[in-house]
Amino acid sequence: MGAFWLIILIIAALAFSTGGILIAKIFVKKTTNPQKGQAYECGIPTEGSPWNQFNVGYYLFALIFLIFDVELIFMYPWAVVVKQVGMMALVEIVIFLFILFMGFLYAHKKGALKWM
């Protein structure tokens, strides 16, 4: 019985999303304005090309943030069941944190954590 309701939910989601797009296509007035294609930067007109390259260090900083953010996602369920799982869970999380700490030291040594 659960699969039937899942199919109904998927059909309803597709119908609502398709219906919304079709209603917008029918009722919204189409205008062509070159200003609409420009990047919006707090009301200040853009100068030059909006496709500027950023320093790769910003991306590395963001990836390192994601790594430690995902670490917390893995640690929360572990903290919830640590009493039930026992000593093996403690050993596994110590190994996990050690590997992450070594990655942190490597990133620090390479200078990935220095802000530009």
WOWONOR-V279276 format. One line per field, one symbol per residue. ss: DSSP state (H for helix, E for strand, - for the rest). Layout:
ss: ???
This chain:
ss: -HHHHHHHHHHHHHHHHHHHHHHHHHH------HHHH---E--E-----------HHHHHHHHHHHHHHHHHHHHHHHHHHHHHH-HHHHHHHHHHHHHHHHHHHHHHHH------
